[in-house]
Amino acid sequence: MIQKFTIKGEYITLAQFLKEESVISSGGQAKWYLKENTVKLNGELEDRRGKKIHAGDVLNLAGEEYEFVSE
């Protein structure tokens, strides 16, 4: 099942998304989380915490799939 995530503004960074979804408790943990866990953005491995996610992007994380939509 794909979960919808609404972006307020033009984009959200990967670290901001992880924090919003309570995957991590602070932005500083994103670097370590991304080293130890598989995260795919639009089917490609992604480990950059500052990666900008835009509406239309699809993220796979911890067995969950998120589709990003604009507000």
All heavy atoms as a GROMACS GRO file, in nm:
protein
  569
    1MET      N    1   0.084  -0.119   0.000
    1MET     CA    2   0.000   0.000   0.000
    1MET      C    3   0.089   0.125   0.000
    1MET      O    4   0.183   0.135   0.077
    1MET     CB    5  -0.088   0.000   0.125
    1MET     CG    6  -0.184   0.113   0.129
    1MET     SD    7  -0.296   0.094   0.269
    1MET     CE    8  -0.312   0.264   0.314
    2ILE      N    9   0.056   0.216  -0.087
    2ILE     CA   10   0.133   0.340  -0.097
    2ILE      C   11   0.072   0.445  -0.006
    2ILE      O   12  -0.049   0.467  -0.006
    2ILE     CB   13   0.134   0.392  -0.242
    2ILE    CG1   14   0.201   0.289  -0.334
    2ILE    CG2   15   0.206   0.526  -0.250
    2ILE    CD1   16   0.197   0.327  -0.480
    3GLN      N   17   0.158   0.508   0.075
    3GLN     CA   18   0.114   0.616   0.161
    3GLN      C   19   0.142   0.749   0.092
    3GLN      O   20   0.247   0.767   0.033
    3GLN     CB   21   0.188   0.611   0.295
    3GLN     CG   22   0.163   0.484   0.373
    3GLN     CD   23   0.233   0.488   0.506
    3GLN    OE1   24   0.227   0.585   0.578
    3GLN    NE2   25   0.302   0.379   0.538
    4LYS      N   26   0.048   0.840   0.100
    4LYS     CA   27   0.066   0.973   0.042
    4LYS      C   28   0.129   1.064   0.148
    4LYS      O   29   0.092   1.059   0.265
    4LYS     CB   30  -0.069   1.033   0.000
    4LYS     CG   31  -0.145   0.950  -0.100
    4LYS     CD   32  -0.103   0.982  -0.239
    4LYS     CE   33  -0.194   0.908  -0.336
    4LYS     NZ   34  -0.146   0.906  -0.468
    5PHE      N   35   0.224   1.147   0.106
    5PHE     CA   36   0.286   1.244   0.195
    5PHE      C   37   0.279   1.379   0.126
    5PHE      O   38   0.329   1.394   0.014
    5PHE     CB   39   0.432   1.208   0.226
    5PHE     CG   40   0.494   1.298   0.328
    5PHE    CD1   41   0.485   1.268   0.462
    5PHE    CD2   42   0.560   1.413   0.289
    5PHE    CE1   43   0.542   1.353   0.557
    5PHE    CE2   44   0.618   1.498   0.382
    5PHE     CZ   45   0.608   1.467   0.517
    6THR      N   46   0.215   1.476   0.190
    6THR     CA   47   0.197   1.607   0.131
    6THR      C   48   0.314   1.699   0.163
    6THR      O   49   0.352   1.714   0.279
    6THR     CB   50   0.066   1.671   0.182
    6THR    OG1   51  -0.043   1.583   0.151
    6THR    CG2   52   0.041   1.805   0.115
    7ILE      N   53   0.371   1.756   0.058
    7ILE     CA   54   0.483   1.850   0.072
    7ILE      C   55   0.428   1.991   0.078
    7ILE      O   56   0.350   2.032  -0.007
    7ILE     CB   57   0.579   1.838  -0.048
    7ILE    CG1   58   0.639   1.699  -0.055
    7ILE    CG2   59   0.688   1.944  -0.039
    7ILE    CD1   60   0.723   1.675  -0.179
    8LYS      N   61   0.469   2.064   0.180
    8LYS     CA   62   0.434   2.205   0.191
    8LYS      C   63   0.549   2.284   0.130
    8LYS      O   64   0.659   2.282   0.183
    8LYS     CB   65   0.411   2.244   0.336
    8LYS     CG   66   0.297   2.170   0.401
    8LYS     CD   67   0.284   2.202   0.547
    8LYS     CE   68   0.168   2.127   0.606
    8LYS     NZ   69   0.205   2.027   0.703
    9GLY      N   70   0.526   2.350   0.019
    9GLY     CA   71   0.633   2.420  -0.050
    9GLY      C   72   0.680   2.341  -0.169
    9GLY      O   73   0.613   2.248  -0.216
   10GLU      N   74   0.798   2.376  -0.219
   10GLU     CA   75   0.849   2.314  -0.342
   10GLU      C   76   0.906   2.174  -0.319
   10GLU      O   77   0.894   2.087  -0.406
   10GLU     CB   78   0.958   2.406  -0.400
   10GLU     CG   79   1.007   2.363  -0.534
   10GLU     CD   80   1.113   2.457  -0.590
   10GLU    OE1   81   1.118   2.574  -0.549
   10GLU    OE2   82   1.192   2.411  -0.674
   11TYR      N   83   0.970   2.152  -0.204
   11TYR     CA   84   1.033   2.023  -0.177
   11TYR      C   85   1.050   2.004  -0.027
   11TYR      O   86   1.030   2.096   0.052
   11TYR     CB   87   1.170   2.013  -0.247
   11TYR     CG   88   1.271   2.112  -0.195
   11TYR    CD1   89   1.350   2.084  -0.084
   11TYR    CD2   90   1.288   2.237  -0.255
   11TYR    CE1   91   1.441   2.175  -0.035
   11TYR    CE2   92   1.379   2.329  -0.208
   11TYR     CZ   93   1.456   2.296  -0.097
   11TYR     OH   94   1.546   2.387  -0.048
   12ILE      N   95   1.091   1.882   0.011
   12ILE     CA   96   1.131   1.850   0.149
   12ILE      C   97   1.260   1.770   0.136
   12ILE      O   98   1.276   1.693   0.040
   12ILE     CB   99   1.020   1.771   0.222
   12ILE    CG1  100   1.055   1.750   0.369
   12ILE    CG2  101   0.993   1.638   0.154
   12ILE    CD1  102   0.940   1.694   0.454
   13THR      N  103   1.352   1.789   0.229
   13THR     CA  104   1.476   1.710   0.223
   13THR      C  105   1.449   1.573   0.285
   13THR      O  106   1.355   1.555   0.362
   13THR     CB  107   1.592   1.777   0.298
   13THR    OG1  108   1.564   1.780   0.437
   13THR    CG2  109   1.622   1.916   0.243
   14LEU      N  110   1.533   1.479   0.250
   14LEU     CA  111   1.518   1.343   0.302
   14LEU      C  112   1.526   1.343   0.454
   14LEU      O  113   1.446   1.276   0.521
   14LEU     CB  114   1.625   1.252   0.240
   14LEU     CG  115   1.621   1.105   0.278
   14LEU    CD1  116   1.484   1.044   0.258
   14LEU    CD2  117   1.725   1.029   0.198
   15ALA      N  118   1.618   1.420   0.512
   15ALA     CA  119   1.630   1.426   0.659
   15ALA      C  120   1.504   1.485   0.722
   15ALA      O  121   1.457   1.435   0.825
   15ALA     CB  122   1.752   1.509   0.699
   16GLN      N  123   1.447   1.588   0.661
   16GLN     CA  124   1.323   1.647   0.714
   16GLN      C  125   1.210   1.546   0.710
   16GLN      O  126   1.131   1.537   0.803
   16GLN     CB  127   1.284   1.771   0.632
   16GLN     CG  128   1.372   1.890   0.654
   16GLN     CD  129   1.342   2.002   0.555
   16GLN    OE1  130   1.304   1.978   0.440
   16GLN    NE2  131   1.360   2.126   0.600
   17PHE      N  132   1.202   1.470   0.601
   17PHE     CA  133   1.098   1.368   0.588
   17PHE      C  134   1.113   1.261   0.697
   17PHE      O  135   1.015   1.224   0.762
   17PHE     CB  136   1.101   1.302   0.450
   17PHE     CG  137   1.014   1.182   0.440
   17PHE    CD1  138   0.876   1.195   0.431
   17PHE    CD2  139   1.068   1.055   0.443
   17PHE    CE1  140   0.794   1.084   0.426
   17PHE    CE2  141   0.987   0.943   0.438
   17PHE     CZ  142   0.850   0.958   0.429
   18LEU      N  143   1.236   1.213   0.717
   18LEU     CA  144   1.259   1.110   0.819
   18LEU      C  145   1.218   1.160   0.958
   18LEU      O  146   1.162   1.086   1.038
   18LEU     CB  147   1.407   1.068   0.820
   18LEU     CG  148   1.456   0.994   0.696
   18LEU    CD1  149   1.607   0.974   0.704
   18LEU    CD2  150   1.384   0.862   0.678
   19LYS      N  151   1.244   1.286   0.985
   19LYS     CA  152   1.207   1.345   1.113
   19LYS      C  153   1.054   1.360   1.123
   19LYS      O  154   0.995   1.328   1.226
   19LYS     CB  155   1.275   1.480   1.132
   19LYS     CG  156   1.266   1.533   1.272
   19LYS     CD  157   1.354   1.654   1.291
   19LYS     CE  158   1.329   1.712   1.428
   19LYS     NZ  159   1.395   1.838   1.448
   20GLU      N  160   0.990   1.407   1.016
   20GLU     CA  161   0.844   1.422   1.014
   20GLU      C  162   0.773   1.290   1.040
   20GLU      O  163   0.672   1.286   1.107
   20GLU     CB  164   0.798   1.476   0.878
   20GLU     CG  165   0.822   1.620   0.856
   20GLU     CD  166   0.703   1.707   0.896
   20GLU    OE1  167   0.589   1.662   0.887
   20GLU    OE2  168   0.730   1.820   0.938
   21GLU      N  169   0.826   1.182   0.984
   21GLU     CA  170   0.765   1.050   0.998
   21GLU      C  171   0.811   0.978   1.125
   21GLU      O  172   0.778   0.862   1.145
   21GLU     CB  173   0.796   0.964   0.876
   21GLU     CG  174   0.719   1.005   0.753
   21GLU     CD  175   0.569   0.985   0.767
   21GLU    OE1  176   0.525   0.871   0.787
   21GLU    OE2  177   0.496   1.086   0.761
   22SER      N  178   0.886   1.046   1.211
   22SER     CA  179   0.936   0.993   1.338
   22SER      C  180   1.024   0.869   1.320
   22SER      O  181   1.031   0.784   1.408
   22SER     CB  182   0.820   0.962   1.433
   22SER     OG  183   0.748   1.080   1.460
   23VAL      N  184   1.091   0.860   1.207
   23VAL     CA  185   1.188   0.753   1.184
   23VAL      C  186   1.314   0.785   1.265
   23VAL      O  187   1.378   0.695   1.321
   23VAL     CB  188   1.221   0.740   1.033
   23VAL    CG1  189   1.331   0.638   1.009
   23VAL    CG2  190   1.095   0.705   0.955
   24ILE      N  191   1.348   0.913   1.272
   24ILE     CA  192   1.460   0.961   1.354
   24ILE      C  193   1.406   1.073   1.443
   24ILE      O  194   1.302   1.133   1.413
   24ILE     CB  195   1.576   1.013   1.267
   24ILE    CG1  196   1.530   1.126   1.174
   24ILE    CG2  197   1.639   0.900   1.188
   24ILE    CD1  198   1.640   1.193   1.095
   25SER      N  199   1.477   1.103   1.550
   25SER     CA  200   1.429   1.209   1.640
   25SER      C  201   1.495   1.343   1.616
   25SER      O  202   1.444   1.446   1.658
   25SER     CB  203   1.448   1.166   1.786
   25SER     OG  204   1.583   1.140   1.813
   26SER      N  205   1.611   1.343   1.545
   26SER     CA  206   1.676   1.470   1.514
   26SER      C  207   1.742   1.459   1.377
   26SER      O  208   1.775   1.349   1.332
   26SER     CB  209   1.780   1.506   1.619
   26SER     OG  210   1.892   1.420   1.608
   27GLY      N  211   1.762   1.573   1.313
   27GLY     CA  212   1.823   1.574   1.181
   27GLY      C  213   1.962   1.514   1.180
   27GLY      O  214   2.005   1.457   1.080
   28GLY      N  215   2.034   1.526   1.290
   28GLY     CA  216   2.169   1.471   1.298
   28GLY      C  217   2.174   1.320   1.289
   28GLY      O  218   2.277   1.263   1.252
   29GLN      N  219   2.066   1.254   1.321
   29GLN     CA  220   2.063   1.107   1.314
   29GLN      C  221   2.045   1.056   1.172
   29GLN      O  222   2.067   0.938   1.146
   29GLN     CB  223   1.948   1.053   1.401
   29GLN     CG  224   1.970   1.074   1.548
   29GLN     CD  225   1.850   1.026   1.628
   29GLN    OE1  226   1.737   1.032   1.583
   29GLN    NE2  227   1.875   0.979   1.748
   30ALA      N  228   2.006   1.143   1.080
   30ALA     CA  229   1.978   1.102   0.942
   30ALA      C  230   2.099   1.038   0.877
   30ALA      O  231   2.087   0.936   0.809
   30ALA     CB  232   1.931   1.221   0.860
   31LYS      N  233   2.216   1.095   0.897
   31LYS     CA  234   2.339   1.043   0.836
   31LYS      C  235   2.360   0.897   0.875
   31LYS      O  236   2.387   0.812   0.791
   31LYS     CB  237   2.457   1.129   0.879
   31LYS     CG  238   2.590   1.088   0.822
   31LYS     CD  239   2.698   1.183   0.869
   31LYS     CE  240   2.834   1.146   0.817
   31LYS     NZ  241   2.937   1.238   0.861
   32TRP      N  242   2.346   0.868   1.003
   32TRP     CA  243   2.368   0.732   1.053
   32TRP      C  244   2.256   0.639   1.007
   32TRP      O  245   2.282   0.524   0.970
   32TRP     CB  246   2.381   0.732   1.204
   32TRP     CG  247   2.486   0.830   1.248
   32TRP    CD1  248   2.466   0.946   1.315
   32TRP    CD2  249   2.626   0.823   1.221
   32TRP    NE1  250   2.586   1.012   1.332
   32TRP    CE2  251   2.686   0.939   1.275
   32TRP    CE3  252   2.708   0.731   1.155
   32TRP    CZ2  253   2.822   0.964   1.266
   32TRP    CZ3  254   2.843   0.757   1.146
   32TRP    CH2  255   2.899   0.872   1.202
   33TYR      N  256   2.134   0.687   1.009
   33TYR     CA  257   2.020   0.604   0.963
   33TYR      C  258   2.040   0.562   0.818
   33TYR      O  259   2.021   0.446   0.783
   33TYR     CB  260   1.888   0.679   0.980
   33TYR     CG  261   1.771   0.595   0.937
   33TYR    CD1  262   1.711   0.505   1.024
   33TYR    CD2  263   1.723   0.602   0.807
   33TYR    CE1  264   1.606   0.425   0.984
   33TYR    CE2  265   1.618   0.522   0.765
   33TYR     CZ  266   1.560   0.433   0.854
   33TYR     OH  267   1.457   0.353   0.814
   34LEU      N  268   2.080   0.657   0.734
   34LEU     CA  269   2.094   0.628   0.591
   34LEU      C  270   2.212   0.536   0.561
   34LEU      O  271   2.212   0.465   0.462
   34LEU     CB  272   2.106   0.758   0.512
   34LEU     CG  273   1.978   0.843   0.514
   34LEU    CD1  274   2.005   0.981   0.456
   34LEU    CD2  275   1.865   0.774   0.441
   35LYS      N  276   2.313   0.534   0.649
   35LYS     CA  277   2.426   0.442   0.632
   35LYS      C  278   2.384   0.298   0.664
   35LYS      O  279   2.435   0.204   0.605
   35LYS     CB  280   2.542   0.481   0.723
   35LYS     CG  281   2.632   0.586   0.666
   35LYS     CD  282   2.752   0.604   0.755
   35LYS     CE  283   2.849   0.701   0.691
   35LYS     NZ  284   2.973   0.712   0.766
   36GLU      N  285   2.293   0.282   0.760
   36GLU     CA  286   2.258   0.150   0.810
   36GLU      C  287   2.130   0.092   0.751
   36GLU      O  288   2.101  -0.025   0.773
   36GLU     CB  289   2.245   0.156   0.963
   36GLU     CG  290   2.375   0.192   1.031
   36GLU     CD  291   2.360   0.212   1.180
   36GLU    OE1  292   2.252   0.187   1.234
   36GLU    OE2  293   2.460   0.254   1.243
   37ASN      N  294   2.053   0.170   0.677
   37ASN     CA  295   1.925   0.125   0.624
   37ASN      C  296   1.914   0.154   0.475
   37ASN      O  297   1.966   0.254   0.427
   37ASN     CB  298   1.809   0.194   0.698
   37ASN     CG  299   1.809   0.158   0.845
   37ASN    OD1  300   1.759   0.055   0.884
   37ASN    ND2  301   1.867   0.244   0.927
   38THR      N  302   1.843   0.068   0.404
   38THR     CA  303   1.824   0.086   0.262
   38THR      C  304   1.707   0.181   0.238
   38THR      O  305   1.596   0.160   0.286
   38THR     CB  306   1.792  -0.050   0.194
   38THR    OG1  307   1.902  -0.137   0.218
   38THR    CG2  308   1.771  -0.033   0.046
   39VAL      N  309   1.736   0.287   0.165
   39VAL     CA  310   1.634   0.384   0.127
   39VAL      C  311   1.645   0.402  -0.024
   39VAL      O  312   1.753   0.424  -0.077
   39VAL     CB  313   1.658   0.520   0.198
   39VAL    CG1  314   1.558   0.624   0.151
   39VAL    CG2  315   1.650   0.504   0.349
   40LYS      N  316   1.531   0.390  -0.092
   40LYS     CA  317   1.530   0.406  -0.238
   40LYS      C  318   1.437   0.521  -0.275
   40LYS      O  319   1.323   0.527  -0.228
   40LYS     CB  320   1.484   0.279  -0.307
   40LYS     CG  321   1.584   0.167  -0.302
   40LYS     CD  322   1.542   0.051  -0.388
   40LYS     CE  323   1.651  -0.056  -0.390
   40LYS     NZ  324   1.613  -0.166  -0.480
   41LEU      N  325   1.487   0.610  -0.357
   41LEU     CA  326   1.409   0.722  -0.409
   41LEU      C  327   1.395   0.700  -0.559
   41LEU      O  328   1.495   0.693  -0.630
   41LEU     CB  329   1.478   0.855  -0.380
   41LEU     CG  330   1.405   0.980  -0.428
   41LEU    CD1  331   1.269   0.994  -0.359
   41LEU    CD2  332   1.488   1.104  -0.402
   42ASN      N  333   1.271   0.685  -0.603
   42ASN     CA  334   1.241   0.658  -0.744
   42ASN      C  335   1.319   0.536  -0.796
   42ASN      O  336   1.372   0.536  -0.906
   42ASN     CB  337   1.270   0.781  -0.830
   42ASN     CG  338   1.184   0.900  -0.789
   42ASN    OD1  339   1.068   0.884  -0.753
   42ASN    ND2  340   1.242   1.018  -0.792
   43GLY      N  341   1.329   0.432  -0.709
   43GLY     CA  342   1.393   0.307  -0.748
   43GLY      C  343   1.544   0.303  -0.737
   43GLY      O  344   1.605   0.199  -0.762
   44GLU      N  345   1.607   0.413  -0.696
   44GLU     CA  346   1.753   0.417  -0.685
   44GLU      C  347   1.795   0.438  -0.540
   44GLU      O  348   1.730   0.514  -0.467
   44GLU     CB  349   1.809   0.529  -0.772
   44GLU     CG  350   1.767   0.513  -0.916
   44GLU     CD  351   1.869   0.567  -1.013
   44GLU    OE1  352   1.977   0.610  -0.971
   44GLU    OE2  353   1.839   0.562  -1.133
   45LEU      N  354   1.902   0.370  -0.498
   45LEU     CA  355   1.951   0.387  -0.361
   45LEU      C  356   1.984   0.532  -0.334
   45LEU      O  357   2.043   0.601  -0.418
   45LEU     CB  358   2.076   0.301  -0.338
   45LEU     CG  359   2.052   0.151  -0.328
   45LEU    CD1  360   2.185   0.078  -0.319
   45LEU    CD2  361   1.965   0.117  -0.209
   46GLU      N  362   1.946   0.579  -0.216
   46GLU     CA  363   1.971   0.718  -0.179
   46GLU      C  364   2.026   0.723  -0.037
   46GLU      O  365   1.970   0.663   0.053
   46GLU     CB  366   1.841   0.799  -0.188
   46GLU     CG  367   1.859   0.946  -0.162
   46GLU     CD  368   1.960   1.009  -0.259
   46GLU    OE1  369   1.931   1.017  -0.380
   46GLU    OE2  370   2.068   1.050  -0.211
   47ASP      N  371   2.140   0.792  -0.019
   47ASP     CA  372   2.199   0.804   0.115
   47ASP      C  373   2.236   0.947   0.150
   47ASP      O  374   2.307   0.972   0.246
   47ASP     CB  375   2.320   0.712   0.129
   47ASP     CG  376   2.433   0.750   0.032
   47ASP    OD1  377   2.417   0.843  -0.048
   47ASP    OD2  378   2.538   0.684   0.039
   48ARG      N  379   2.185   1.043   0.072
   48ARG     CA  380   2.215   1.184   0.098
   48ARG      C  381   2.100   1.245   0.178
   48ARG      O  382   1.989   1.256   0.128
   48ARG     CB  383   2.234   1.261  -0.034
   48ARG     CG  384   2.352   1.210  -0.114
   48ARG     CD  385   2.358   1.273  -0.249
   48ARG     NE  386   2.245   1.220  -0.329
   48ARG     CZ  387   2.214   1.264  -0.450
   48ARG    NH1  388   2.281   1.361  -0.507
   48ARG    NH2  389   2.112   1.211  -0.516
   49ARG      N  390   2.129   1.286   0.300
   49ARG     CA  391   2.023   1.339   0.386
   49ARG      C  392   1.966   1.470   0.335
   49ARG      O  393   1.853   1.504   0.364
   49ARG     CB  394   2.073   1.354   0.529
   49ARG     CG  395   2.186   1.453   0.543
   49ARG     CD  396   2.239   1.457   0.682
   49ARG     NE  397   2.354   1.546   0.686
   49ARG     CZ  398   2.397   1.603   0.794
   49ARG    NH1  399   2.339   1.580   0.908
   49ARG    NH2  400   2.501   1.682   0.790
   50GLY      N  401   2.042   1.543   0.256
   50GLY     CA  402   1.996   1.670   0.202
   50GLY      C  403   1.926   1.658   0.067
   50GLY      O  404   1.888   1.758   0.008
   51LYS      N  405   1.907   1.536   0.020
   51LYS     CA  406   1.843   1.514  -0.110
   51LYS      C  407   1.703   1.575  -0.109
   51LYS      O  408   1.624   1.551  -0.019
   51LYS     CB  409   1.835   1.364  -0.140
   51LYS     CG  410   1.760   1.329  -0.266
   51LYS     CD  411   1.832   1.379  -0.388
   51LYS     CE  412   1.757   1.334  -0.515
   51LYS     NZ  413   1.803   1.403  -0.632
   52LYS      N  414   1.673   1.656  -0.209
   52LYS     CA  415   1.543   1.721  -0.219
   52LYS      C  416   1.442   1.625  -0.280
   52LYS      O  417   1.466   1.564  -0.384
   52LYS     CB  418   1.553   1.847  -0.305
   52LYS     CG  419   1.640   1.954  -0.243
   52LYS     CD  420   1.655   2.072  -0.334
   52LYS     CE  421   1.747   2.176  -0.272
   52LYS     NZ  422   1.774   2.288  -0.362
   53ILE      N  423   1.329   1.612  -0.213
   53ILE     CA  424   1.220   1.527  -0.261
   53ILE      C  425   1.108   1.618  -0.308
   53ILE      O  426   1.065   1.707  -0.235
   53ILE     CB  427   1.172   1.433  -0.149
   53ILE    CG1  428   1.287   1.347  -0.097
   53ILE    CG2  429   1.057   1.347  -0.199
   53ILE    CD1  430   1.254   1.266   0.025
   54HIS      N  431   1.062   1.594  -0.430
   54HIS     CA  432   0.960   1.678  -0.492
   54HIS      C  433   0.831   1.599  -0.511
   54HIS      O  434   0.831   1.476  -0.506
   54HIS     CB  435   1.009   1.729  -0.628
   54HIS     CG  436   1.133   1.811  -0.621
   54HIS    ND1  437   1.131   1.946  -0.597
   54HIS    CD2  438   1.264   1.777  -0.631
   54HIS    CE1  439   1.255   1.993  -0.595
   54HIS    NE2  440   1.338   1.892  -0.615
   55ALA      N  441   0.722   1.670  -0.537
   55ALA     CA  442   0.595   1.605  -0.568
   55ALA      C  443   0.615   1.512  -0.687
   55ALA      O  444   0.684   1.545  -0.782
   55ALA     CB  445   0.488   1.710  -0.598
   56GLY      N  446   0.557   1.394  -0.678
   56GLY     CA  447   0.571   1.294  -0.784
   56GLY      C  448   0.678   1.190  -0.756
   56GLY      O  449   0.680   1.084  -0.818
   57ASP      N  450   0.766   1.218  -0.660
   57ASP     CA  451   0.871   1.122  -0.623
   57ASP      C  452   0.810   1.009  -0.540
   57ASP      O  453   0.710   1.028  -0.471
   57ASP     CB  454   0.982   1.189  -0.542
   57ASP     CG  455   1.072   1.278  -0.628
   57ASP    OD1  456   1.071   1.263  -0.751
   57ASP    OD2  457   1.143   1.362  -0.569
   58VAL      N  458   0.874   0.892  -0.546
   58VAL     CA  459   0.832   0.775  -0.468
   58VAL      C  460   0.952   0.728  -0.386
   58VAL      O  461   1.061   0.710  -0.439
   58VAL     CB  462   0.782   0.662  -0.560
   58VAL    CG1  463   0.748   0.538  -0.479
   58VAL    CG2  464   0.661   0.708  -0.641
   59LEU      N  465   0.930   0.709  -0.256
   59LEU     CA  466   1.036   0.669  -0.164
   59LEU      C  467   1.000   0.534  -0.101
   59LEU      O  468   0.888   0.516  -0.055
   59LEU     CB  469   1.051   0.775  -0.054
   59LEU     CG  470   1.163   0.754   0.045
   59LEU    CD1  471   1.296   0.793  -0.018
   59LEU    CD2  472   1.140   0.837   0.169
   60ASN      N  473   1.096   0.442  -0.102
   60ASN     CA  474   1.080   0.314  -0.033
   60ASN      C  475   1.170   0.315   0.089
   60ASN      O  476   1.290   0.342   0.078
   60ASN     CB  477   1.119   0.197  -0.124
   60ASN     CG  478   1.026   0.181  -0.240
   60ASN    OD1  479   0.912   0.225  -0.235
   60ASN    ND2  480   1.073   0.119  -0.346
   61LEU      N  481   1.109   0.286   0.204
   61LEU     CA  482   1.179   0.297   0.331
   61LEU      C  483   1.120   0.198   0.430
   61LEU      O  484   1.000   0.200   0.455
   61LEU     CB  485   1.161   0.441   0.382
   61LEU     CG  486   1.193   0.474   0.525
   61LEU    CD1  487   1.344   0.479   0.544
   61LEU    CD2  488   1.134   0.608   0.562
   62ALA      N  489   1.203   0.110   0.483
   62ALA     CA  490   1.162   0.016   0.587
   62ALA      C  491   1.034  -0.060   0.550
   62ALA      O  492   0.943  -0.074   0.630
   62ALA     CB  493   1.144   0.088   0.720
   63GLY      N  494   1.026  -0.105   0.424
   63GLY     CA  495   0.911  -0.182   0.380
   63GLY      C  496   0.788  -0.099   0.348
   63GLY      O  497   0.684  -0.152   0.313
   64GLU      N  498   0.798   0.031   0.359
   64GLU     CA  499   0.686   0.121   0.330
   64GLU      C  500   0.716   0.198   0.202
   64GLU      O  501   0.831   0.226   0.171
   64GLU     CB  502   0.666   0.222   0.443
   64GLU     CG  503   0.633   0.161   0.577
   64GLU     CD  504   0.493   0.102   0.584
   64GLU    OE1  505   0.404   0.151   0.512
   64GLU    OE2  506   0.475   0.006   0.659
   65GLU      N  507   0.611   0.232   0.129
   65GLU     CA  508   0.628   0.312   0.007
   65GLU      C  509   0.548   0.441   0.023
   65GLU      O  510   0.432   0.439   0.061
   65GLU     CB  511   0.577   0.234  -0.114
   65GLU     CG  512   0.611   0.298  -0.245
   65GLU     CD  513   0.588   0.206  -0.364
   65GLU    OE1  514   0.575   0.084  -0.345
   65GLU    OE2  515   0.582   0.258  -0.475
   66TYR      N  516   0.615   0.552  -0.003
   66TYR     CA  517   0.555   0.684   0.010
   66TYR      C  518   0.553   0.754  -0.126
   66TYR      O  519   0.653   0.753  -0.196
   66TYR     CB  520   0.634   0.772   0.108
   66TYR     CG  521   0.638   0.719   0.248
   66TYR    CD1  522   0.736   0.628   0.287
   66TYR    CD2  523   0.545   0.759   0.343
   66TYR    CE1  524   0.740   0.580   0.416
   66TYR    CE2  525   0.549   0.711   0.472
   66TYR     CZ  526   0.647   0.622   0.509
   66TYR     OH  527   0.650   0.573   0.637
   67GLU      N  528   0.439   0.812  -0.160
   67GLU     CA  529   0.429   0.894  -0.279
   67GLU      C  530   0.411   1.039  -0.232
   67GLU      O  531   0.328   1.067  -0.146
   67GLU     CB  532   0.310   0.854  -0.365
   67GLU     CG  533   0.298   0.935  -0.491
   67GLU     CD  534   0.181   0.894  -0.578
   67GLU    OE1  535   0.122   0.789  -0.553
   67GLU    OE2  536   0.148   0.970  -0.669
   68PHE      N  537   0.489   1.128  -0.290
   68PHE     CA  538   0.486   1.268  -0.249
   68PHE      C  539   0.395   1.348  -0.340
   68PHE      O  540   0.401   1.335  -0.462
   68PHE     CB  541   0.629   1.326  -0.247
   68PHE     CG  542   0.714   1.260  -0.143
   68PHE    CD1  543   0.778   1.141  -0.167
   68PHE    CD2  544   0.725   1.316  -0.018
   68PHE    CE1  545   0.854   1.078  -0.070
   68PHE    CE2  546   0.801   1.256   0.082
   68PHE     CZ  547   0.864   1.136   0.055
   69VAL      N  548   0.309   1.428  -0.278
   69VAL     CA  549   0.216   1.513  -0.350
   69VAL      C  550   0.230   1.655  -0.299
   69VAL      O  551   0.271   1.677  -0.186
   69VAL     CB  552   0.070   1.464  -0.336
   69VAL    CG1  553   0.051   1.329  -0.399
   69VAL    CG2  554   0.029   1.458  -0.190
   70SER      N  555   0.197   1.752  -0.385
   70SER     CA  556   0.206   1.892  -0.342
   70SER      C  557   0.078   1.932  -0.271
   70SER      O  558  -0.027   1.872  -0.290
   70SER     CB  559   0.234   1.983  -0.460
   70SER     OG  560   0.133   1.971  -0.557
   71GLU      N  561   0.089   2.034  -0.189
   71GLU     CA  562  -0.022   2.082  -0.106
   71GLU      C  563  -0.132   2.140  -0.193
   71GLU      O  564  -0.112   2.201  -0.292
   71GLU     CB  565   0.031   2.186  -0.008
   71GLU     CG  566  -0.066   2.224   0.098
   71GLU     CD  567   0.000   2.310   0.203
   71GLU    OE1  568   0.077   2.401   0.168
   71GLU    OE2  569  -0.025   2.286   0.321
   0.00000   0.00000   0.00000
